[in-house]
Every structure is written in C-alpha cells, then in structure tokens.
Amino acid sequence: MPTIAAVGDIFLQEALPPTAELAAVSEVLRGVDIAFGNLETPVSTRGAPAEKWVNMRMPPDLLPDIAALGFNMLTLANNHMMDFGEVALRDTFDCLRERDLPYVGAGENLDAAWRAESVEIGALKVAFLGAASTLGPGAAAAANSPGVAPIHVSESYHIDPAASLEQPGSAPYVFTRAWREDLERATRAIEAARKEADFLVLALHWGVPPFWRPRFQDGLADYQIEVGRALIDAGADLIVGHHPHSLQEVEVYRGKPIFYSLGNFVFHHNQGPVSDTPISRNSPYGMTVARRNRNWRETVIVLVDVAADGAASYSLQPALLDADGNPQLLRGEEARSVVQRLDDMSPNARLSYEAGNGHLQL
C-alpha cells in the first residue's frame, strides 16, 4: 500500500547536524513513497530583496540536506518564494531540477504554476498541487510572468460602534473571501489533475499566525473554510496547510481531511542579508524570538496510506523543533499531548492516540 508523508514549512540556514534525532526523522520520511513539504524559501544567492516585512532565502549548497532528509516532492507556493525577485525564483527552479526534486505551486507563468506533478506508485497514480493565499508583492504568477499559484483574498472590516464606545481601540472583525476567478482557476486545475489520478494532494499556504489575530477571532479566517471545502468539492482528496507557524485545526469534510496548518517542520533562524527591513523598522508592531514558544515548535508528520481504490487512512507522528529549529520525534505522553491538543482544537474531526501515533477518524 503506497504511503505519503506530508509536513509543514521547511527553511534551512545551516547544514543539518548528523544527530540521532534527525536520523530518526529521516527514517520516517525515507520509509514512505513520497515525502511532501513546503519549501519556504527561494534557493539562491542572487536577487534584490523585495520591499516587504521579512526577506528569506537559502543557499543552494543546503538543498542536498533537504533531499537527504527524505523529501522527494516540494511545494513552492508561499509568501517568501519571491523575496528576492524573479532571478532567485528561476535559480530555485534550476537548483531543484539539477537535484531531480519535483515541485509544484510555482512556474514561469500561471499555467505552469498550476501544473500538477504526478507520481506512479505501483498501480496507483498520485497527483500533487500547490497554491498560496499569502502573497507578497509581485508574488502571484500571471499569464506572462512567473510566480506562485495564487488564490487571492479580499478583506473587509466590521466595526461595532457600541463596542468601540465602551472599549476604544478594539480590533475590528475581519471578514475574508477568496477572489472568485482565482477559486475557479484552482477548481479547474484540480478537476483536470483528478481525471488523471487516483488520489490528489493539495498544499495550501494560507491562514493567520496566532500573534497576528485578534483574540476574539482566534482560529481560521473565513476564506479558509470557503476555499478548503470548495477544493474538496472539486476533487482534492487531501489538503495540507501551512503558514501560521503553529498547528491549527483539522476538518473532515465529505470524508476528506483538511489539515489547516501542520506548523513548522525545519525552521532555522533567518541569517540572510536582510533581517531588519525599512518596513519592519517603521511598523507599529514587532516580532521577537520570544514568540517561538511551544506552540511554534510543535508539529506533526501526516502519514497517508492509500489503497488501490483511492481510499486512505491517516496517522500522525508528533514532533518538536529544538532550539535550532530542527525536528525531533516525540514519544509517549509528549506525543499524546500534541495529538490531544490538536483534537481539542478540531471540532469537525476526531483524533485519537494509540500505539505511538495519532490517528484521524474519517
């Protein structure tokens, strides 16, 4: 029975150390047919930094560490892929091709960004797609320009006059909705890929990190539920989300799981040439290392066993990032507590822990 592993954000700034903890992680990833993760950075030493809050990139000589860990499928659809412009994006394409690392979610134009990658595992054909709603300046691919596969989102704000009078300075409620034409484009891409595949995995870079959300609006953004369910309706069998840098809820919709955020997987401290941008220096808020708390460090590896008829079962291997941002597998009560926390935050899914792993009940 083919097995797929899915994880969250991957960002390397230094070589992975030859530790027993990382060897155990690699054993899990190398023990599956496809290990799929979000490469949260261009792979390049070139390009000019985009005018944005944080700019990230990874030296090409670290890419072999990602392959050695076990990854053989990546999504590039995220808010950092265009941090150093088109030249760094194209360097990323070249570096991945040189290493025979397939990728989805970005391309030389919109059609290429939405192109699926398919893998035949025995008699089963599995397709992968990637898209992002977290779009930096110039990040979205267009008909004649490179970038990531976009699902743009519109925002509107509701201010309650009564609450503002009583509690001046209160945050407004933020309503979000996906652009109709982008959602239609995503639907067409899924329908086309699903016709040729027995099982389809979609990676979505979306959502809001906890430290950016009003406390009374803690949880998912409105558009995530809209988009996630629409793309399951279109034919996606599994949606794996990332970007909030922490675990978020799981939903089972029409018998298909939506993992809204798997959190970070390998996430080093940014050592690039831009760490203090003009925008961040002049913003009314800030983010410090202190925000890298336990929630930032907890993650899971989703393991998917796919039967010949496309039916799937899901188990979860909990892990925890160490002080350097490298993952280590959790066992016993520590693993159980991560699964329990994920179950507690998931009103539309049921997760249990037994025999060393979490299990999703469909």
KOLRO-480236 format. One record per residue (C-alpha): residue number from 1; residue in three letters; chain; y, z, x. Coordinates in steps of 0.25 Angstrom, whole numbers. Example, Ala and Ser with C-alpha at 12.3 -4.5 7.8 and 13.67 -1.06 7.14 Angstrom:
<pts>
{nr->1 | rest->ALA | kette->A | north->-18 | up->31 | east->49}
{nr->2 | rest->SER | kette->A | north->-4 | up->29 | east->55}
</pts>
This chain:
<pts>
{nr->1 | rest->MET | kette->A | north->0 | up->0 | east->0}
{nr->2 | rest->PRO | kette->A | north->13 | up->-4 | east->6}
{nr->3 | rest->THR | kette->A | north->23 | up->7 | east->9}
{nr->4 | rest->ILE | kette->A | north->38 | up->6 | east->11}
{nr->5 | rest->ALA | kette->A | north->47 | up->17 | east->17}
{nr->6 | rest->ALA | kette->A | north->62 | up->18 | east->13}
{nr->7 | rest->VAL | kette->A | north->73 | up->26 | east->19}
{nr->8 | rest->GLY | kette->A | north->88 | up->28 | east->19}
{nr->9 | rest->ASP | kette->A | north->99 | up->26 | east->29}
{nr->10 | rest->ILE | kette->A | north->96 | up->22 | east->44}
{nr->11 | rest->PHE | kette->A | north->107 | up->24 | east->54}
{nr->12 | rest->LEU | kette->A | north->104 | up->25 | east->69}
{nr->13 | rest->GLN | kette->A | north->113 | up->28 | east->80}
{nr->14 | rest->GLU | kette->A | north->104 | up->32 | east->91}
{nr->15 | rest->ALA | kette->A | north->89 | up->30 | east->95}
{nr->16 | rest->LEU | kette->A | north->79 | up->37 | east->86}
{nr->17 | rest->PRO | kette->A | north->73 | up->48 | east->95}
{nr->18 | rest->PRO | kette->A | north->57 | up->48 | east->97}
{nr->19 | rest->THR | kette->A | north->55 | up->61 | east->89}
{nr->20 | rest->ALA | kette->A | north->43 | up->65 | east->81}
{nr->21 | rest->GLU | kette->A | north->51 | up->66 | east->69}
{nr->22 | rest->LEU | kette->A | north->55 | up->51 | east->69}
{nr->23 | rest->ALA | kette->A | north->41 | up->47 | east->73}
{nr->24 | rest->ALA | kette->A | north->36 | up->53 | east->60}
{nr->25 | rest->VAL | kette->A | north->47 | up->46 | east->52}
{nr->26 | rest->SER | kette->A | north->43 | up->33 | east->59}
{nr->27 | rest->GLU | kette->A | north->29 | up->35 | east->56}
{nr->28 | rest->VAL | kette->A | north->32 | up->35 | east->41}
{nr->29 | rest->LEU | kette->A | north->41 | up->23 | east->42}
{nr->30 | rest->ARG | kette->A | north->31 | up->15 | east->50}
{nr->31 | rest->GLY | kette->A | north->20 | up->19 | east->41}
{nr->32 | rest->VAL | kette->A | north->25 | up->11 | east->30}
{nr->33 | rest->ASP | kette->A | north->26 | up->-5 | east->28}
{nr->34 | rest->ILE | kette->A | north->41 | up->-5 | east->26}
{nr->35 | rest->ALA | kette->A | north->52 | up->5 | east->30}
{nr->36 | rest->PHE | kette->A | north->65 | up->2 | east->24}
{nr->37 | rest->GLY | kette->A | north->78 | up->9 | east->27}
{nr->38 | rest->ASN | kette->A | north->93 | up->7 | east->27}
{nr->39 | rest->LEU | kette->A | north->99 | up->3 | east->40}
{nr->40 | rest->GLU | kette->A | north->113 | up->10 | east->38}
{nr->41 | rest->THR | kette->A | north->120 | up->3 | east->49}
{nr->42 | rest->PRO | kette->A | north->122 | up->-11 | east->56}
{nr->43 | rest->VAL | kette->A | north->115 | up->-13 | east->69}
{nr->44 | rest->SER | kette->A | north->125 | up->-18 | east->79}
{nr->45 | rest->THR | kette->A | north->135 | up->-14 | east->90}
{nr->46 | rest->ARG | kette->A | north->145 | up->-24 | east->85}
{nr->47 | rest->GLY | kette->A | north->155 | up->-26 | east->74}
{nr->48 | rest->ALA | kette->A | north->168 | up->-19 | east->70}
{nr->49 | rest->PRO | kette->A | north->168 | up->-7 | east->61}
{nr->50 | rest->ALA | kette->A | north->171 | up->-9 | east->46}
{nr->51 | rest->GLU | kette->A | north->183 | up->-1 | east->40}
{nr->52 | rest->LYS | kette->A | north->174 | up->10 | east->33}
{nr->53 | rest->TRP | kette->A | north->172 | up->25 | east->34}
{nr->54 | rest->VAL | kette->A | north->159 | up->25 | east->43}
{nr->55 | rest->ASN | kette->A | north->154 | up->13 | east->52}
{nr->56 | rest->MET | kette->A | north->140 | up->13 | east->57}
{nr->57 | rest->ARG | kette->A | north->131 | up->4 | east->66}
{nr->58 | rest->MET | kette->A | north->118 | up->5 | east->74}
{nr->59 | rest->PRO | kette->A | north->116 | up->-1 | east->88}
{nr->60 | rest->PRO | kette->A | north->105 | up->-11 | east->88}
{nr->61 | rest->ASP | kette->A | north->97 | up->-4 | east->98}
{nr->62 | rest->LEU | kette->A | north->93 | up->7 | east->88}
{nr->63 | rest->LEU | kette->A | north->87 | up->-3 | east->78}
{nr->64 | rest->PRO | kette->A | north->73 | up->-2 | east->84}
{nr->65 | rest->ASP | kette->A | north->73 | up->12 | east->81}
{nr->66 | rest->ILE | kette->A | north->74 | up->9 | east->66}
{nr->67 | rest->ALA | kette->A | north->63 | up->-1 | east->67}
{nr->68 | rest->ALA | kette->A | north->55 | up->9 | east->76}
{nr->69 | rest->LEU | kette->A | north->56 | up->20 | east->65}
{nr->70 | rest->GLY | kette->A | north->49 | up->10 | east->56}
{nr->71 | rest->PHE | kette->A | north->59 | up->3 | east->48}
{nr->72 | rest->ASN | kette->A | north->56 | up->-12 | east->44}
{nr->73 | rest->MET | kette->A | north->66 | up->-15 | east->33}
{nr->74 | rest->LEU | kette->A | north->80 | up->-11 | east->32}
{nr->75 | rest->THR | kette->A | north->92 | up->-12 | east->22}
{nr->76 | rest->LEU | kette->A | north->106 | up->-15 | east->28}
{nr->77 | rest->ALA | kette->A | north->113 | up->-13 | east->15}
{nr->78 | rest->ASN | kette->A | north->122 | up->-1 | east->17}
{nr->79 | rest->ASN | kette->A | north->137 | up->3 | east->19}
{nr->80 | rest->HIS | kette->A | north->136 | up->2 | east->34}
{nr->81 | rest->MET | kette->A | north->130 | up->-11 | east->37}
{nr->82 | rest->MET | kette->A | north->143 | up->-18 | east->38}
{nr->83 | rest->ASP | kette->A | north->150 | up->-7 | east->46}
{nr->84 | rest->PHE | kette->A | north->152 | up->-16 | east->58}
{nr->85 | rest->GLY | kette->A | north->154 | up->-29 | east->50}
{nr->86 | rest->GLU | kette->A | north->146 | up->-42 | east->50}
{nr->87 | rest->VAL | kette->A | north->143 | up->-43 | east->64}
{nr->88 | rest->ALA | kette->A | north->136 | up->-29 | east->64}
{nr->89 | rest->LEU | kette->A | north->129 | up->-33 | east->51}
{nr->90 | rest->ARG | kette->A | north->124 | up->-46 | east->58}
{nr->91 | rest->ASP | kette->A | north->120 | up->-38 | east->70}
{nr->92 | rest->THR | kette->A | north->111 | up->-30 | east->61}
{nr->93 | rest->PHE | kette->A | north->104 | up->-42 | east->55}
{nr->94 | rest->ASP | kette->A | north->101 | up->-47 | east->69}
{nr->95 | rest->CYS | kette->A | north->96 | up->-34 | east->74}
{nr->96 | rest->LEU | kette->A | north->87 | up->-32 | east->62}
{nr->97 | rest->ARG | kette->A | north->81 | up->-46 | east->63}
{nr->98 | rest->GLU | kette->A | north->79 | up->-44 | east->78}
{nr->99 | rest->ARG | kette->A | north->71 | up->-32 | east->75}
{nr->100 | rest->ASP | kette->A | north->64 | up->-38 | east->63}
{nr->101 | rest->LEU | kette->A | north->69 | up->-28 | east->54}
{nr->102 | rest->PRO | kette->A | north->71 | up->-33 | east->40}
{nr->103 | rest->TYR | kette->A | north->83 | up->-29 | east->32}
{nr->104 | rest->VAL | kette->A | north->89 | up->-31 | east->18}
{nr->105 | rest->GLY | kette->A | north->103 | up->-28 | east->12}
{nr->106 | rest->ALA | kette->A | north->112 | up->-36 | east->21}
{nr->107 | rest->GLY | kette->A | north->113 | up->-50 | east->25}
{nr->108 | rest->GLU | kette->A | north->123 | up->-62 | east->29}
{nr->109 | rest->ASN | kette->A | north->126 | up->-63 | east->14}
{nr->110 | rest->LEU | kette->A | north->124 | up->-57 | east->0}
{nr->111 | rest->ASP | kette->A | north->111 | up->-65 | east->-2}
{nr->112 | rest->ALA | kette->A | north->105 | up->-61 | east->12}
{nr->113 | rest->ALA | kette->A | north->110 | up->-46 | east->9}
{nr->114 | rest->TRP | kette->A | north->102 | up->-46 | east->-4}
{nr->115 | rest->ARG | kette->A | north->89 | up->-53 | east->2}
{nr->116 | rest->ALA | kette->A | north->77 | up->-45 | east->1}
{nr->117 | rest->GLU | kette->A | north->67 | up->-43 | east->12}
{nr->118 | rest->SER | kette->A | north->52 | up->-43 | east->8}
{nr->119 | rest->VAL | kette->A | north->40 | up->-38 | east->15}
{nr->120 | rest->GLU | kette->A | north->26 | up->-41 | east->12}
{nr->121 | rest->ILE | kette->A | north->17 | up->-29 | east->14}
{nr->122 | rest->GLY | kette->A | north->3 | up->-34 | east->11}
{nr->123 | rest->ALA | kette->A | north->3 | up->-40 | east->-3}
{nr->124 | rest->LEU | kette->A | north->16 | up->-33 | east->-7}
{nr->125 | rest->LYS | kette->A | north->30 | up->-38 | east->-5}
{nr->126 | rest->VAL | kette->A | north->41 | up->-28 | east->-4}
{nr->127 | rest->ALA | kette->A | north->56 | up->-33 | east->-4}
{nr->128 | rest->PHE | kette->A | north->68 | up->-25 | east->1}
{nr->129 | rest->LEU | kette->A | north->83 | up->-26 | east->-3}
{nr->130 | rest->GLY | kette->A | north->95 | up->-18 | east->1}
{nr->131 | rest->ALA | kette->A | north->109 | up->-16 | east->-5}
{nr->132 | rest->ALA | kette->A | north->121 | up->-7 | east->-4}
{nr->133 | rest->SER | kette->A | north->132 | up->-2 | east->-13}
{nr->134 | rest->THR | kette->A | north->139 | up->6 | east->-1}
{nr->135 | rest->LEU | kette->A | north->147 | up->-6 | east->4}
{nr->136 | rest->GLY | kette->A | north->156 | up->-5 | east->16}
{nr->137 | rest->PRO | kette->A | north->168 | up->-15 | east->18}
{nr->138 | rest->GLY | kette->A | north->162 | up->-29 | east->18}
{nr->139 | rest->ALA | kette->A | north->148 | up->-24 | east->17}
{nr->140 | rest->ALA | kette->A | north->143 | up->-32 | east->5}
{nr->141 | rest->ALA | kette->A | north->137 | up->-45 | east->8}
{nr->142 | rest->ALA | kette->A | north->143 | up->-57 | east->1}
{nr->143 | rest->ALA | kette->A | north->139 | up->-72 | east->-1}
{nr->144 | rest->ASN | kette->A | north->144 | up->-76 | east->12}
{nr->145 | rest->SER | kette->A | north->146 | up->-63 | east->20}
{nr->146 | rest->PRO | kette->A | north->136 | up->-53 | east->26}
{nr->147 | rest->GLY | kette->A | north->134 | up->-39 | east->21}
{nr->148 | rest->VAL | kette->A | north->125 | up->-30 | east->13}
{nr->149 | rest->ALA | kette->A | north->119 | up->-32 | east->-1}
{nr->150 | rest->PRO | kette->A | north->129 | up->-25 | east->-10}
{nr->151 | rest->ILE | kette->A | north->129 | up->-18 | east->-23}
{nr->152 | rest->HIS | kette->A | north->144 | up->-15 | east->-25}
{nr->153 | rest->VAL | kette->A | north->148 | up->-3 | east->-33}
{nr->154 | rest->SER | kette->A | north->161 | up->-1 | east->-41}
{nr->155 | rest->GLU | kette->A | north->167 | up->13 | east->-43}
{nr->156 | rest->SER | kette->A | north->175 | up->19 | east->-54}
{nr->157 | rest->TYR | kette->A | north->181 | up->33 | east->-55}
{nr->158 | rest->HIS | kette->A | north->181 | up->43 | east->-67}
{nr->159 | rest->ILE | kette->A | north->192 | up->54 | east->-66}
{nr->160 | rest->ASP | kette->A | north->191 | up->65 | east->-76}
{nr->161 | rest->PRO | kette->A | north->205 | up->69 | east->-79}
{nr->162 | rest->ALA | kette->A | north->201 | up->83 | east->-85}
{nr->163 | rest->ALA | kette->A | north->192 | up->86 | east->-73}
{nr->164 | rest->SER | kette->A | north->203 | up->81 | east->-63}
{nr->165 | rest->LEU | kette->A | north->214 | up->90 | east->-70}
{nr->166 | rest->GLU | kette->A | north->205 | up->102 | east->-69}
{nr->167 | rest->GLN | kette->A | north->199 | up->99 | east->-55}
{nr->168 | rest->PRO | kette->A | north->209 | up->90 | east->-47}
{nr->169 | rest->GLY | kette->A | north->203 | up->82 | east->-36}
{nr->170 | rest->SER | kette->A | north->190 | up->80 | east->-43}
{nr->171 | rest->ALA | kette->A | north->182 | up->68 | east->-39}
{nr->172 | rest->PRO | kette->A | north->181 | up->57 | east->-50}
{nr->173 | rest->TYR | kette->A | north->168 | up->52 | east->-55}
{nr->174 | rest->VAL | kette->A | north->164 | up->39 | east->-48}
{nr->175 | rest->PHE | kette->A | north->157 | up->28 | east->-57}
{nr->176 | rest->THR | kette->A | north->150 | up->17 | east->-49}
{nr->177 | rest->ARG | kette->A | north->144 | up->4 | east->-53}
{nr->178 | rest->ALA | kette->A | north->138 | up->-8 | east->-46}
{nr->179 | rest->TRP | kette->A | north->144 | up->-22 | east->-46}
{nr->180 | rest->ARG | kette->A | north->137 | up->-30 | east->-56}
{nr->181 | rest->GLU | kette->A | north->136 | up->-42 | east->-47}
{nr->182 | rest->ASP | kette->A | north->130 | up->-34 | east->-35}
{nr->183 | rest->LEU | kette->A | north->120 | up->-28 | east->-44}
{nr->184 | rest->GLU | kette->A | north->116 | up->-41 | east->-50}
{nr->185 | rest->ARG | kette->A | north->114 | up->-47 | east->-36}
{nr->186 | rest->ALA | kette->A | north->106 | up->-35 | east->-32}
{nr->187 | rest->THR | kette->A | north->97 | up->-37 | east->-44}
{nr->188 | rest->ARG | kette->A | north->95 | up->-52 | east->-41}
{nr->189 | rest->ALA | kette->A | north->91 | up->-48 | east->-27}
{nr->190 | rest->ILE | kette->A | north->81 | up->-38 | east->-32}
{nr->191 | rest->GLU | kette->A | north->75 | up->-47 | east->-42}
{nr->192 | rest->ALA | kette->A | north->73 | up->-59 | east->-32}
{nr->193 | rest->ALA | kette->A | north->67 | up->-49 | east->-22}
{nr->194 | rest->ARG | kette->A | north->58 | up->-43 | east->-32}
{nr->195 | rest->LYS | kette->A | north->52 | up->-56 | east->-37}
{nr->196 | rest->GLU | kette->A | north->46 | up->-58 | east->-23}
{nr->197 | rest->ALA | kette->A | north->42 | up->-44 | east->-20}
{nr->198 | rest->ASP | kette->A | north->32 | up->-33 | east->-25}
{nr->199 | rest->PHE | kette->A | north->42 | up->-21 | east->-22}
{nr->200 | rest->LEU | kette->A | north->57 | up->-21 | east->-19}
{nr->201 | rest->VAL | kette->A | north->64 | up->-10 | east->-12}
{nr->202 | rest->LEU | kette->A | north->80 | up->-10 | east->-13}
{nr->203 | rest->ALA | kette->A | north->88 | up->-2 | east->-3}
{nr->204 | rest->LEU | kette->A | north->102 | up->2 | east->-9}
{nr->205 | rest->HIS | kette->A | north->113 | up->9 | east->-1}
{nr->206 | rest->TRP | kette->A | north->121 | up->16 | east->-11}
{nr->207 | rest->GLY | kette->A | north->125 | up->29 | east->-17}
{nr->208 | rest->VAL | kette->A | north->135 | up->40 | east->-12}
{nr->209 | rest->PRO | kette->A | north->132 | up->51 | east->-2}
{nr->210 | rest->PRO | kette->A | north->133 | up->65 | east->-7}
{nr->211 | rest->PHE | kette->A | north->146 | up->68 | east->1}
{nr->212 | rest->TRP | kette->A | north->154 | up->56 | east->-6}
{nr->213 | rest->ARG | kette->A | north->150 | up->60 | east->-20}
{nr->214 | rest->PRO | kette->A | north->158 | up->70 | east->-30}
{nr->215 | rest->ARG | kette->A | north->149 | up->82 | east->-32}
{nr->216 | rest->PHE | kette->A | north->148 | up->79 | east->-47}
{nr->217 | rest->GLN | kette->A | north->144 | up->65 | east->-45}
{nr->218 | rest->ASP | kette->A | north->133 | up->69 | east->-35}
{nr->219 | rest->GLY | kette->A | north->122 | up->59 | east->-36}
{nr->220 | rest->LEU | kette->A | north->121 | up->44 | east->-38}
{nr->221 | rest->ALA | kette->A | north->132 | up->34 | east->-40}
{nr->222 | rest->ASP | kette->A | north->132 | up->27 | east->-54}
{nr->223 | rest->TYR | kette->A | north->129 | up->14 | east->-48}
{nr->224 | rest->GLN | kette->A | north->117 | up->18 | east->-40}
{nr->225 | rest->ILE | kette->A | north->109 | up->21 | east->-53}
{nr->226 | rest->GLU | kette->A | north->114 | up->8 | east->-59}
{nr->227 | rest->VAL | kette->A | north->110 | up->-1 | east->-47}
{nr->228 | rest->GLY | kette->A | north->97 | up->6 | east->-44}
{nr->229 | rest->ARG | kette->A | north->92 | up->4 | east->-58}
{nr->230 | rest->ALA | kette->A | north->97 | up->-10 | east->-59}
{nr->231 | rest->LEU | kette->A | north->90 | up->-14 | east->-46}
{nr->232 | rest->ILE | kette->A | north->77 | up->-7 | east->-50}
{nr->233 | rest->ASP | kette->A | north->78 | up->-15 | east->-63}
{nr->234 | rest->ALA | kette->A | north->80 | up->-28 | east->-54}
{nr->235 | rest->GLY | kette->A | north->67 | up->-25 | east->-47}
{nr->236 | rest->ALA | kette->A | north->69 | up->-15 | east->-36}
{nr->237 | rest->ASP | kette->A | north->56 | up->-6 | east->-34}
{nr->238 | rest->LEU | kette->A | north->63 | up->4 | east->-25}
{nr->239 | rest->ILE | kette->A | north->77 | up->7 | east->-22}
{nr->240 | rest->VAL | kette->A | north->81 | up->15 | east->-9}
{nr->241 | rest->GLY | kette->A | north->95 | up->20 | east->-8}
{nr->242 | rest->HIS | kette->A | north->103 | up->26 | east->4}
{nr->243 | rest->HIS | kette->A | north->118 | up->28 | east->8}
{nr->244 | rest->PRO | kette->A | north->120 | up->42 | east->3}
{nr->245 | rest->HIS | kette->A | north->114 | up->48 | east->15}
{nr->246 | rest->SER | kette->A | north->106 | up->58 | east->7}
{nr->247 | rest->LEU | kette->A | north->94 | up->58 | east->-3}
{nr->248 | rest->GLN | kette->A | north->98 | up->54 | east->-17}
{nr->249 | rest->GLU | kette->A | north->90 | up->54 | east->-30}
{nr->250 | rest->VAL | kette->A | north->78 | up->45 | east->-33}
{nr->251 | rest->GLU | kette->A | north->77 | up->38 | east->-46}
{nr->252 | rest->VAL | kette->A | north->65 | up->31 | east->-52}
{nr->253 | rest->TYR | kette->A | north->70 | up->20 | east->-62}
{nr->254 | rest->ARG | kette->A | north->60 | up->12 | east->-69}
{nr->255 | rest->GLY | kette->A | north->49 | up->17 | east->-60}
{nr->256 | rest->LYS | kette->A | north->56 | up->13 | east->-47}
{nr->257 | rest->PRO | kette->A | north->63 | up->22 | east->-37}
{nr->258 | rest->ILE | kette->A | north->78 | up->23 | east->-33}
{nr->259 | rest->PHE | kette->A | north->80 | up->31 | east->-21}
{nr->260 | rest->TYR | kette->A | north->95 | up->32 | east->-22}
{nr->261 | rest->SER | kette->A | north->96 | up->37 | east->-7}
{nr->262 | rest->LEU | kette->A | north->86 | up->40 | east->3}
{nr->263 | rest->GLY | kette->A | north->97 | up->46 | east->13}
{nr->264 | rest->ASN | kette->A | north->97 | up->44 | east->28}
{nr->265 | rest->PHE | kette->A | north->85 | up->41 | east->36}
{nr->266 | rest->VAL | kette->A | north->90 | up->39 | east->50}
{nr->267 | rest->PHE | kette->A | north->105 | up->42 | east->51}
{nr->268 | rest->HIS | kette->A | north->112 | up->45 | east->64}
{nr->269 | rest->HIS | kette->A | north->126 | up->50 | east->66}
{nr->270 | rest->ASN | kette->A | north->135 | up->38 | east->67}
{nr->271 | rest->GLN | kette->A | north->138 | up->35 | east->82}
{nr->272 | rest->GLY | kette->A | north->145 | up->22 | east->80}
{nr->273 | rest->PRO | kette->A | north->159 | up->17 | east->85}
{nr->274 | rest->VAL | kette->A | north->165 | up->21 | east->72}
{nr->275 | rest->SER | kette->A | north->164 | up->35 | east->67}
{nr->276 | rest->ASP | kette->A | north->178 | up->39 | east->64}
{nr->277 | rest->THR | kette->A | north->184 | up->27 | east->56}
{nr->278 | rest->PRO | kette->A | north->198 | up->26 | east->51}
{nr->279 | rest->ILE | kette->A | north->193 | up->26 | east->37}
{nr->280 | rest->SER | kette->A | north->185 | up->39 | east->39}
{nr->281 | rest->ARG | kette->A | north->197 | up->46 | east->47}
{nr->282 | rest->ASN | kette->A | north->206 | up->43 | east->35}
{nr->283 | rest->SER | kette->A | north->197 | up->46 | east->24}
{nr->284 | rest->PRO | kette->A | north->199 | up->59 | east->15}
{nr->285 | rest->TYR | kette->A | north->185 | up->63 | east->17}
{nr->286 | rest->GLY | kette->A | north->175 | up->64 | east->29}
{nr->287 | rest->MET | kette->A | north->160 | up->66 | east->32}
{nr->288 | rest->THR | kette->A | north->155 | up->74 | east->43}
{nr->289 | rest->VAL | kette->A | north->141 | up->77 | east->49}
{nr->290 | rest->ALA | kette->A | north->141 | up->89 | east->41}
{nr->291 | rest->ARG | kette->A | north->137 | up->80 | east->29}
{nr->292 | rest->ARG | kette->A | north->124 | up->77 | east->36}
{nr->293 | rest->ASN | kette->A | north->117 | up->89 | east->28}
{nr->294 | rest->ARG | kette->A | north->103 | up->90 | east->24}
{nr->295 | rest->ASN | kette->A | north->104 | up->80 | east->12}
{nr->296 | rest->TRP | kette->A | north->110 | up->70 | east->22}
{nr->297 | rest->ARG | kette->A | north->97 | up->72 | east->31}
{nr->298 | rest->GLU | kette->A | north->86 | up->72 | east->20}
{nr->299 | rest->THR | kette->A | north->79 | up->58 | east->18}
{nr->300 | rest->VAL | kette->A | north->66 | up->52 | east->13}
{nr->301 | rest->ILE | kette->A | north->58 | up->41 | east->16}
{nr->302 | rest->VAL | kette->A | north->53 | up->34 | east->4}
{nr->303 | rest->LEU | kette->A | north->39 | up->28 | east->5}
{nr->304 | rest->VAL | kette->A | north->35 | up->18 | east->-5}
{nr->305 | rest->ASP | kette->A | north->20 | up->14 | east->-7}
{nr->306 | rest->VAL | kette->A | north->20 | up->0 | east->-15}
{nr->307 | rest->ALA | kette->A | north->7 | up->-4 | east->-22}
{nr->308 | rest->ALA | kette->A | north->2 | up->-18 | east->-23}
{nr->309 | rest->ASP | kette->A | north->8 | up->-19 | east->-37}
{nr->310 | rest->GLY | kette->A | north->22 | up->-14 | east->-32}
{nr->311 | rest->ALA | kette->A | north->20 | up->0 | east->-38}
{nr->312 | rest->ALA | kette->A | north->26 | up->10 | east->-28}
{nr->313 | rest->SER | kette->A | north->25 | up->25 | east->-25}
{nr->314 | rest->TYR | kette->A | north->35 | up->33 | east->-17}
{nr->315 | rest->SER | kette->A | north->34 | up->44 | east->-7}
{nr->316 | rest->LEU | kette->A | north->46 | up->51 | east->1}
{nr->317 | rest->GLN | kette->A | north->45 | up->56 | east->15}
{nr->318 | rest->PRO | kette->A | north->57 | up->66 | east->17}
{nr->319 | rest->ALA | kette->A | north->64 | up->66 | east->30}
{nr->320 | rest->LEU | kette->A | north->76 | up->73 | east->36}
{nr->321 | rest->LEU | kette->A | north->86 | up->68 | east->46}
{nr->322 | rest->ASP | kette->A | north->88 | up->76 | east->59}
{nr->323 | rest->ALA | kette->A | north->102 | up->79 | east->65}
{nr->324 | rest->ASP | kette->A | north->102 | up->66 | east->72}
{nr->325 | rest->GLY | kette->A | north->99 | up->58 | east->59}
{nr->326 | rest->ASN | kette->A | north->84 | up->55 | east->61}
{nr->327 | rest->PRO | kette->A | north->74 | up->57 | east->51}
{nr->328 | rest->GLN | kette->A | north->62 | up->67 | east->51}
{nr->329 | rest->LEU | kette->A | north->51 | up->68 | east->41}
{nr->330 | rest->LEU | kette->A | north->51 | up->81 | east->32}
{nr->331 | rest->ARG | kette->A | north->38 | up->88 | east->28}
{nr->332 | rest->GLY | kette->A | north->34 | up->100 | east->19}
{nr->333 | rest->GLU | kette->A | north->45 | up->107 | east->12}
{nr->334 | rest->GLU | kette->A | north->57 | up->100 | east->18}
{nr->335 | rest->ALA | kette->A | north->51 | up->87 | east->13}
{nr->336 | rest->ARG | kette->A | north->48 | up->93 | east->0}
{nr->337 | rest->SER | kette->A | north->63 | up->98 | east->-2}
{nr->338 | rest->VAL | kette->A | north->68 | up->84 | east->1}
{nr->339 | rest->VAL | kette->A | north->59 | up->78 | east->-10}
{nr->340 | rest->GLN | kette->A | north->63 | up->89 | east->-19}
{nr->341 | rest->ARG | kette->A | north->78 | up->87 | east->-17}
{nr->342 | rest->LEU | kette->A | north->76 | up->72 | east->-20}
{nr->343 | rest->ASP | kette->A | north->68 | up->75 | east->-32}
{nr->344 | rest->ASP | kette->A | north->79 | up->85 | east->-37}
{nr->345 | rest->MET | kette->A | north->90 | up->74 | east->-36}
{nr->346 | rest->SER | kette->A | north->82 | up->63 | east->-43}
{nr->347 | rest->PRO | kette->A | north->82 | up->65 | east->-58}
{nr->348 | rest->ASN | kette->A | north->75 | up->52 | east->-60}
{nr->349 | rest->ALA | kette->A | north->64 | up->53 | east->-51}
{nr->350 | rest->ARG | kette->A | north->53 | up->63 | east->-47}
{nr->351 | rest->LEU | kette->A | north->49 | up->66 | east->-33}
{nr->352 | rest->SER | kette->A | north->38 | up->76 | east->-28}
{nr->353 | rest->TYR | kette->A | north->33 | up->81 | east->-15}
{nr->354 | rest->GLU | kette->A | north->19 | up->81 | east->-10}
{nr->355 | rest->ALA | kette->A | north->10 | up->78 | east->2}
{nr->356 | rest->GLY | kette->A | north->23 | up->78 | east->11}
{nr->357 | rest->ASN | kette->A | north->30 | up->67 | east->3}
{nr->358 | rest->GLY | kette->A | north->39 | up->65 | east->-9}
{nr->359 | rest->HIS | kette->A | north->34 | up->57 | east->-20}
{nr->360 | rest->LEU | kette->A | north->42 | up->49 | east->-31}
{nr->361 | rest->GLN | kette->A | north->36 | up->49 | east->-44}
{nr->362 | rest->LEU | kette->A | north->38 | up->36 | east->-52}
</pts>
